[in-house]
Amino acid sequence: MIRLHIENETSPLKAVLLGTAKSCGPTPTPEEAYDPKSLEHILAGTYPKEEDMVQEMEAFAQVFQKYGVKVYRPEVLEDCNQIFTRDIAFVIEDKLFHANILPDREQEFEAIHEVLDMIAPESIIRPPVEVHIEGGDVMPWNDHIFIGTYTGPDYASYITARTNKAAVDYIREMFPHKTVKSFELRKSNTDPRENALHLDCCFQPVGKDKAILHKNGFLVEEEYHYLVDFFGPENIFEIDKNEMYQMFSNVFSISPEVVVSEKNFTRLNHWLRDQGFTVEEIPYAEIAKQEGLLRCSTMPLIRE
């Protein structure tokens, strides 16, 4: 049995579901793109190749192995992109939430049946249909839960708007003992540098009291300042628009001391080391072309 336990983003990791790039299918057509960054690479002819992405994910798996983390992988579906497990489900405390995702991704959830079968059925929760939510927008942080959302009247016109107001209300009801704080994110269907697809594309805590932040990802300046005040200005690594585009905030913590990062994130990796972190650098630039990175392709199941 898997006894789910997730209170925050950085406690020592014991078990994780890592996506797979195997049999991820042909390059999508422009009409099939879910986000502006994928679209950009489809049109430029630079969309990532399967063998490169498989190698990148293998490097990630090896880091987990090095730190003794139990790694689960989805069943490989033919011609299906199963890299981003964070989209399909997420864990808070001892509950796994089945995300209401884009309908044609439902089979991705079914492909993690090996993991689901090891979890007590009452711990697997499917939110009501009006609740739109993806794990990239949900960030448990001890007695807080941070949630990225978009509540504009034009919500339905954005394929990049993945978590709605009903989701924020729902998580509040599920965790009345926690402070649930929501953040309005900047959305664009066409410009990847003006689009925060999920909260983890413009914010992520590291260690015990630090955070990576991108101001322009937030539509409401006060909400951005809430996070600056929460972590303290001296503990914030502010990234620019181009660094957000490269997914600098989408690193992944194995523990409060160890962060897995992309090897080209020179400025960030230098700062992390200056702060005393061990930085495990891996190549992940091909996967990044799909507007997702290290946090997006993992779903932590157990942290100490």
Backbone hydrogen bonds in HBPLUS format (Angstrom, degrees):
<---DONOR---> <-ACCEPTOR-->    atom                        ^
c    i                          cat <-CA-CA->   ^        H-A-AA   ^      H-
h    n   atom  resd res      DA  || num        DHA   H-A  angle D-A-AA Bond
n    s   type  num  typ     dist DA aas  dist angle  dist       angle   num
A0002-ILE N   A0118-MET O   2.71 MM 116  5.47 164.1  1.73 144.1 143.7     1
A0005-HIS N   A0301-LEU O   3.02 MM 296  6.43 165.0  2.04 150.4 154.1     2
A0303-ARG N   A0005-HIS O   2.76 MM 298  5.88 154.6  1.83 166.2 169.6     3
A0006-ILE N   A0093-GLU O   2.97 MM  87  4.65 144.4  2.10 117.8 128.9     4
A0093-GLU N   A0006-ILE O   2.64 MM  87  4.65 152.0  1.71 156.1 147.3     5
A0142-ASN N   A0007-GLU O   2.86 MM 135  5.25 146.8  1.97 138.8 148.3     6
A0304-GLU N   A0012-PRO O   2.78 MM 292  5.37 159.9  1.82 154.2 158.8     7
A0013-LEU N   A0254-ILE O   2.85 MM 241  5.31 157.6  1.90 164.0 160.5     8
A0014-LYS N   A0302-ILE O   2.80 MM 288  5.30 172.3  1.80 153.2 151.2     9
A0070-LYS N   A0014-LYS O   2.87 MM  56  6.07 165.8  1.89 148.8 144.9    10
A0015-ALA N   A0302-ILE O   3.30 MM 287  5.03 158.7  2.35 133.7 133.6    11
A0301-LEU N   A0015-ALA O   2.87 MM 286  5.38 170.6  1.88 141.5 141.4    12
A0302-ILE N   A0015-ALA O   3.20 MM 287  5.03 164.9  2.22 132.8 132.5    13
A0016-VAL N   A0070-LYS O   2.92 MM  54  6.38 154.0  1.99 167.4 175.3    14
A0072-TYR N   A0016-VAL O   2.88 MM  56  6.21 165.5  1.90 160.9 164.9    15
A0017-LEU N   A0299-MET O   2.92 MM 282  4.96 162.6  1.95 128.0 133.9    16
A0299-MET N   A0017-LEU O   2.75 MM 282  4.96 139.6  1.91 141.9 153.1    17
A0018-LEU N   A0072-TYR O   2.89 MM  54  6.17 161.5  1.92 175.7 169.9    18
A0019-GLY N   A0297-SER O   3.04 MM 278  5.44 168.5  2.05 151.9 153.6    19
A0020-THR N   A0082-GLN O   3.08 MM  62  5.49 156.6  2.14 116.8 121.1    20
A0080-CYS N   A0023-SER O   2.86 MM  57  6.37 143.1  2.00 159.8 154.5    21
A0032-GLU N   A0029-THR O   2.85 MM   3  5.22 141.4  2.00 110.2 122.0    22
A0033-ALA N   A0030-PRO O   3.27 MM   3  5.47 162.4  2.31 106.4 111.7    23
A0039-LEU N   A0035-ASP O   3.25 MM   4  6.46 164.3  2.27 150.1 154.9    24
A0040-GLU N   A0036-PRO O   2.97 MM   4  6.15 153.6  2.05 140.9 147.2    25
A0041-HIS N   A0037-LYS O   3.19 MM   4  6.54 157.3  2.25 149.7 154.2    26
A0042-ILE N   A0038-SER O   2.84 MM   4  6.11 152.1  1.92 155.3 164.4    27
A0043-LEU N   A0039-LEU O   2.97 MM   4  6.16 168.7  1.98 156.4 158.6    28
A0044-ALA N   A0040-GLU O   3.01 MM   4  6.16 140.1  2.17 136.3 147.7    29
A0045-GLY N   A0041-HIS O   3.02 MM   4  5.92 117.0  2.44 134.3 146.4    30
A0046-THR N   A0041-HIS O   2.94 MM   5  4.92 142.2  2.09 144.4 149.7    31
A0045-GLY N   A0042-ILE O   3.30 MM   3  5.33 151.4  2.39  98.1 106.4    32
A0052-ASP N   A0049-LYS O   3.13 MM   3  5.51 124.5  2.46 106.3 119.6    33
A0053-MET N   A0049-LYS O   3.15 MM   4  6.48 159.9  2.19 155.5 161.5    34
A0054-VAL N   A0050-GLU O   2.85 MM   4  6.09 158.1  1.90 161.4 167.9    35
A0055-GLN N   A0051-GLU O   3.18 MM   4  6.31 155.9  2.24 137.4 143.1    36
A0056-GLU N   A0052-ASP O   3.06 MM   4  6.35 154.4  2.12 144.9 151.8    37
A0057-MET N   A0053-MET O   2.99 MM   4  6.23 161.4  2.03 151.2 155.3    38
A0058-GLU N   A0054-VAL O   2.98 MM   4  6.15 143.9  2.11 142.3 152.7    39
A0059-ALA N   A0055-GLN O   3.05 MM   4  6.36 149.9  2.15 146.4 153.5    40
A0060-PHE N   A0056-GLU O   3.21 MM   4  6.58 148.8  2.32 141.6 149.6    41
A0061-ALA N   A0057-MET O   2.92 MM   4  6.23 160.0  1.96 147.5 152.7    42
A0062-GLN N   A0058-GLU O   2.95 MM   4  6.24 149.1  2.05 146.5 154.7    43
A0063-VAL N   A0059-ALA O   3.25 MM   4  6.58 144.9  2.38 140.1 148.1    44
A0063-VAL N   A0060-PHE O   3.08 MM   3  5.28 124.1  2.41 100.2 114.1    45
A0064-PHE N   A0060-PHE O   3.19 MM   4  6.63 158.7  2.23 153.0 158.2    46
A0065-GLN N   A0061-ALA O   2.99 MM   4  6.28 156.1  2.05 147.3 154.3    47
A0066-LYS N   A0062-GLN O   2.95 MM   4  6.18 156.0  2.01 145.7 151.6    48
A0067-TYR N   A0063-VAL O   3.21 MM   4  6.56 143.6  2.35 145.4 154.0    49
A0067-TYR N   A0064-PHE O   3.10 MM   3  5.27 126.6  2.40  98.0 111.4    50
A0069-VAL N   A0064-PHE O   2.97 MM   5  5.14 171.5  1.97 147.2 144.8    51
A0068-GLY N   A0065-GLN O   3.01 MM   3  5.06 164.0  2.03 108.7 112.3    52
A0075-GLU N   A0111-ALA O   2.82 MM  36  5.02 176.4  1.82 149.7 149.3    53
A0085-THR N   A0083-ILE O   3.16 MM   2  6.08 127.6  2.45 108.2  93.7    54
A0087-ASP N   A0084-PHE O   3.23 MM   3  5.91 153.8  2.30 113.6 119.7    55
A0088-ILE N   A0085-THR O   3.20 MM   3  5.55 133.0  2.44 103.7 114.6    56
A0086-ARG N   A0296-CYS O   2.99 MM 210  4.99 160.0  2.03 153.3 150.3    57
A0135-GLY N   A0086-ARG O   3.05 MM  49  4.99 119.0  2.43 143.8 146.9    58
A0099-ALA N   A0088-ILE O   2.94 MM  11  5.15 149.4  2.04 127.5 132.5    59
A0090-PHE N   A0097-PHE O   3.16 MM   7  5.45 144.9  2.29 137.2 147.5    60
A0097-PHE N   A0090-PHE O   2.79 MM   7  5.45 170.4  1.80 168.9 166.7    61
A0092-ILE N   A0095-LYS O   3.04 MM   3  5.56 152.7  2.12 155.5 162.5    62
A0095-LYS N   A0092-ILE O   3.01 MM   3  5.56 163.3  2.03 134.3 139.7    63
A0096-LEU N   A0123-SER O   2.76 MM  27  6.06 166.9  1.77 165.6 170.3    64
A0125-ILE N   A0096-LEU O   2.78 MM  29  6.08 169.7  1.79 163.9 167.3    65
A0098-HIS N   A0125-ILE O   2.78 MM  27  5.97 167.4  1.79 158.8 162.2    66
A0105-ARG N   A0102-LEU O   2.83 MM   3  5.70 152.8  1.90 136.9 140.4    67
A0106-GLU N   A0103-PRO O   3.20 MM   3  5.64 167.1  2.22 121.0 120.9    68
A0108-GLU N   A0105-ARG O   2.96 MM   3  5.48 143.2  2.10 111.7 122.2    69
A0109-PHE N   A0106-GLU O   3.02 MM   3  5.51 133.2  2.25 108.5 119.6    70
A0110-GLU N   A0106-GLU O   3.37 MM   4  6.84 156.2  2.43 145.1 151.3    71
A0111-ALA N   A0107-GLN O   3.01 MM   4  6.24 136.0  2.21 141.2 152.4    72
A0112-ILE N   A0109-PHE O   3.09 MM   3  5.68 167.8  2.10 117.3 120.9    73
A0113-HIS N   A0110-GLU O   3.28 MM   3  5.64 136.5  2.48 121.0 119.8    74
A0115-VAL N   A0112-ILE O   3.00 MM   3  5.64 130.9  2.24 116.4 127.2    75
A0116-LEU N   A0112-ILE O   3.08 MM   4  6.39 165.6  2.10 150.5 155.0    76
A0117-ASP N   A0113-HIS O   2.80 MM   4  5.83 156.4  1.86 151.5 155.6    77
A0118-MET N   A0115-VAL O   2.96 MM   3  5.40 150.3  2.05 110.5 119.8    78
A0119-ILE N   A0116-LEU O   3.08 MM   3  5.30 164.9  2.11 111.0 114.9    79
A0123-SER N   A0120-ALA O   2.76 MM   3  5.45 158.7  1.80 124.8 132.3    80
A0124-ILE N   A0121-PRO O   3.07 MM   3  5.47 167.2  2.09 114.3 118.3    81
A0131-VAL N   A0128-PRO O   2.95 MM   3  5.62 161.2  1.98 122.9 129.2    82
A0164-ASN N   A0132-HIS O   3.05 MM  32  5.51 146.2  2.17 137.2 142.6    83
A0137-ASP N   A0134-GLU O   2.97 MM   3  5.82 162.6  2.00 126.5 131.7    84
A0138-VAL N   A0135-GLY O   3.06 MM   3  5.11 162.2  2.10 106.7 112.3    85
A0200-ASP N   A0136-GLY O   3.10 MM  64  5.65 154.6  2.17 152.4 160.4    86
A0148-GLY N   A0137-ASP O   2.83 MM  11  4.63 152.1  1.90 128.5 138.0    87
A0139-MET N   A0146-PHE O   2.80 MM   7  4.95 156.1  1.85 160.9 162.6    88
A0146-PHE N   A0139-MET O   2.89 MM   7  4.95 166.1  1.91 143.8 139.6    89
A0141-TRP N   A0144-HIS O   2.79 MM   3  5.02 170.4  1.80 147.9 146.1    90
A0144-HIS N   A0141-TRP O   2.98 MM   3  5.02 159.4  2.02 116.7 121.6    91
A0179-THR N   A0143-ASP O   2.91 MM  36  6.31 166.5  1.92 157.9 157.7    92
A0145-ILE N   A0179-THR O   2.84 MM  34  6.20 149.2  1.94 150.9 149.4    93
A0181-LYS N   A0145-ILE O   2.93 MM  36  6.27 153.5  2.00 151.0 159.7    94
A0147-ILE N   A0181-LYS O   2.90 MM  34  6.19 157.2  1.95 154.8 156.3    95
A0183-PHE N   A0147-ILE O   2.82 MM  36  6.20 143.2  1.95 158.9 165.5    96
A0149-THR N   A0183-PHE O   2.84 MM  34  5.89 157.0  1.90 164.1 159.0    97
A0185-LEU N   A0149-THR O   2.95 MM  36  6.03 158.3  1.99 174.4 178.3    98
A0150-TYR N   A0163-THR O   3.28 MM  13  6.64 139.0  2.45 166.0 177.3    99
A0155-TYR N   A0152-GLY O   2.99 MM   3  5.38 143.8  2.12 125.5 123.8   100
A0157-SER N   A0154-ASP O   2.88 MM   3  5.51 147.3  1.99 119.6 129.4   101
A0158-TYR N   A0155-TYR O   3.05 MM   3  5.70 167.1  2.07 120.7 124.8   102
A0161-ALA N   A0158-TYR O   3.21 MM   3  5.26 165.3  2.23 101.9 106.4   103
A0167-ALA N   A0164-ASN O   3.06 MM   3  5.40 132.8  2.29 103.1 115.2   104
A0168-VAL N   A0165-LYS O   3.06 MM   3  5.15 117.1  2.47  97.5 112.5   105
A0169-ASP N   A0165-LYS O   3.06 MM   4  6.42 166.2  2.08 159.3 161.8   106
A0170-TYR N   A0166-ALA O   2.93 MM   4  6.05 151.8  2.01 140.5 148.9   107
A0171-ILE N   A0167-ALA O   2.96 MM   4  6.20 164.3  1.98 153.2 155.7   108
A0172-ARG N   A0168-VAL O   3.03 MM   4  6.26 154.7  2.10 146.9 154.4   109
A0173-GLU N   A0169-ASP O   3.01 MM   4  6.31 153.1  2.08 146.2 153.0   110
A0174-MET N   A0170-TYR O   2.94 MM   4  6.25 154.1  2.01 149.6 157.2   111
A0175-PHE N   A0171-ILE O   2.96 MM   4  6.09 144.8  2.09 146.7 154.8   112
A0178-LYS N   A0175-PHE O   3.02 MM   3  5.60 167.3  2.04 120.0 123.3   113
A0219-LEU N   A0184-GLU O   2.92 MM  35  5.50 171.2  1.93 140.9 143.8   114
A0186-ARG N   A0217-GLY O   2.87 MM  31  5.31 158.6  1.91 140.9 142.9   115
A0196-ALA N   A0186-ARG O   2.80 MM  10  5.60 178.9  1.80 162.7 162.4   116
A0194-GLU N   A0191-ASP O   2.97 MM   3  5.46 160.0  2.01 116.4 123.0   117
A0201-CYS N   A0198-HIS O   2.98 MM   3  5.38 160.1  2.02 113.1 118.1   118
A0202-CYS N   A0199-LEU O   3.02 MM   3  5.73 168.2  2.04 120.5 124.4   119
A0203-PHE N   A0199-LEU O   3.00 MM   4  6.00 120.1  2.37 147.7 164.0   120
A0214-HIS N   A0202-CYS O   2.82 MM  12  4.85 132.2  2.05 152.7 143.2   121
A0204-GLN N   A0212-ILE O   2.93 MM   8  5.24 143.1  2.07 144.1 148.5   122
A0212-ILE N   A0204-GLN O   2.83 MM   8  5.24 160.7  1.87 144.6 149.5   123
A0206-VAL N   A0210-LYS O   2.85 MM   4  5.24 160.8  1.88 124.2 128.6   124
A0210-LYS N   A0206-VAL O   3.17 MM   4  5.24 149.0  2.27 179.1 171.2   125
A0211-ALA N   A0235-ASN O   3.10 MM  24  6.48 157.9  2.15 154.5 154.6   126
A0237-PHE N   A0211-ALA O   2.86 MM  26  6.29 158.8  1.91 156.4 163.1   127
A0213-LEU N   A0237-PHE O   2.96 MM  24  6.16 162.8  1.99 147.7 150.2   128
A0239-ILE N   A0213-LEU O   2.78 MM  26  6.07 165.0  1.81 162.7 167.3   129
A0217-GLY N   A0214-HIS O   3.09 MM   3  5.70 153.8  2.16 116.7 124.6   130
A0218-PHE N   A0215-LYS O   3.09 MM   3  5.89 166.3  2.10 123.5 127.5   131
A0223-GLU N   A0220-VAL O   2.98 MM   3  5.50 130.4  2.24 110.4 123.2   132
A0224-TYR N   A0220-VAL O   3.34 MM   4  6.81 150.1  2.44 148.8 157.2   133
A0225-HIS N   A0221-GLU O   2.95 MM   4  6.32 159.4  1.99 152.7 158.5   134
A0226-TYR N   A0222-GLU O   2.86 MM   4  6.12 136.1  2.05 139.4 151.4   135
A0227-LEU N   A0224-TYR O   3.11 MM   3  5.53 124.2  2.43 104.9 116.7   136
A0228-VAL N   A0224-TYR O   3.18 MM   4  6.60 154.7  2.25 145.1 152.6   137
A0229-ASP N   A0225-HIS O   2.86 MM   4  6.02 164.7  1.88 153.3 156.4   138
A0230-PHE N   A0226-TYR O   2.86 MM   4  5.99 148.3  1.97 139.5 149.6   139
A0231-PHE N   A0227-LEU O   3.01 MM   4  6.15 166.7  2.03 153.3 154.0   140
A0232-GLY N   A0228-VAL O   2.69 MM   4  5.40 137.4  1.87 137.3 151.2   141
A0235-ASN N   A0232-GLY O   2.83 MM   3  5.44 159.1  1.87 123.1 130.3   142
A0236-ILE N   A0233-PRO O   3.31 MM   3  5.39 168.5  2.32 110.2 111.4   143
A0243-GLU N   A0240-ASP O   3.09 MM   3  5.24 117.3  2.50  98.5 113.9   144
A0244-MET N   A0240-ASP O   2.86 MM   4  6.20 150.7  1.95 154.4 163.8   145
A0245-TYR N   A0241-LYS O   2.99 MM   4  6.19 155.2  2.05 140.1 147.1   146
A0246-GLN N   A0242-ASN O   3.00 MM   4  6.32 140.2  2.16 136.6 147.0   147
A0248-PHE N   A0243-GLU O   2.97 MM   5  5.50 172.4  1.98 152.3 153.0   148
A0247-MET N   A0244-MET O   2.82 MM   3  4.82 149.7  1.91 102.2 112.3   149
A0250-ASN N   A0247-MET O   2.95 MM   3  5.36 161.6  1.98 116.8 122.8   150
A0295-ARG N   A0250-ASN O   3.20 MM  45  5.34 156.0  2.26 122.7 126.5   151
A0252-PHE N   A0260-VAL O   3.09 MM   8  5.17 163.5  2.12 148.1 151.9   152
A0260-VAL N   A0252-PHE O   2.71 MM   8  5.17 176.1  1.71 162.9 162.0   153
A0254-ILE N   A0258-VAL O   2.93 MM   4  5.48 153.3  2.00 144.0 152.4   154
A0255-SER N   A0258-VAL O   3.43 MM   3  5.13 160.3  2.47 137.8 135.3   155
A0278-THR N   A0257-GLU O   2.81 MM  21  6.07 170.1  1.82 169.0 172.3   156
A0259-VAL N   A0278-THR O   2.97 MM  19  6.35 163.4  1.99 167.6 173.1   157
A0280-GLU N   A0259-VAL O   2.89 MM  21  6.17 160.0  1.93 149.2 155.9   158
A0261-SER N   A0280-GLU O   2.93 MM  19  6.11 160.5  1.97 144.7 149.8   159
A0282-ILE N   A0261-SER O   2.97 MM  21  6.39 155.9  2.03 160.7 168.4   160
A0265-PHE N   A0262-GLU O   3.08 MM   3  5.64 168.0  2.10 120.5 124.2   161
A0263-LYS N   A0282-ILE O   2.94 MM  19  5.21 146.9  2.05 133.1 135.3   162
A0266-THR N   A0264-ASN O   2.80 MM   2  5.40 140.2  1.95 101.3  91.1   163
A0269-ASN N   A0265-PHE O   2.84 MM   4  5.91 174.9  1.84 171.0 172.7   164
A0270-HIS N   A0266-THR O   2.97 MM   4  6.01 154.5  2.03 149.2 155.6   165
A0271-TRP N   A0267-ARG O   3.12 MM   4  6.35 157.9  2.17 142.6 148.4   166
A0272-LEU N   A0268-LEU O   2.83 MM   4  6.15 164.4  1.86 159.8 164.2   167
A0273-ARG N   A0269-ASN O   3.04 MM   4  6.21 160.8  2.08 143.2 148.1   168
A0274-ASP N   A0270-HIS O   2.94 MM   4  6.21 152.4  2.02 145.7 154.0   169
A0275-GLN N   A0271-TRP O   2.96 MM   4  6.28 136.7  2.15 145.7 157.6   170
A0275-GLN N   A0272-LEU O   3.06 MM   3  5.09 128.5  2.34  94.3 108.2   171
A0277-PHE N   A0272-LEU O   3.01 MM   5  5.43 160.9  2.05 149.6 143.4   172
A0276-GLY N   A0273-ARG O   2.93 MM   3  5.01 157.1  1.98 104.5 111.3   173
A0288-ALA N   A0284-TYR O   3.10 MM   4  6.32 148.8  2.20 144.7 154.2   174
A0289-LYS N   A0286-GLU O   3.08 MM   3  5.54 152.5  2.15 108.9 116.9   175
A0290-GLN N   A0287-ILE O   2.99 MM   3  5.88 169.6  2.00 126.7 129.9   176
A0291-GLU N   A0288-ALA O   3.02 MM   3  5.37 144.2  2.15 124.3 122.1   177
A0297-SER N   A0293-LEU O   3.18 MM   4  6.34 139.1  2.35 145.1 154.7   178
A0298-THR N   A0295-ARG O   3.27 MM   3  5.48 166.0  2.29 112.7 113.9   179
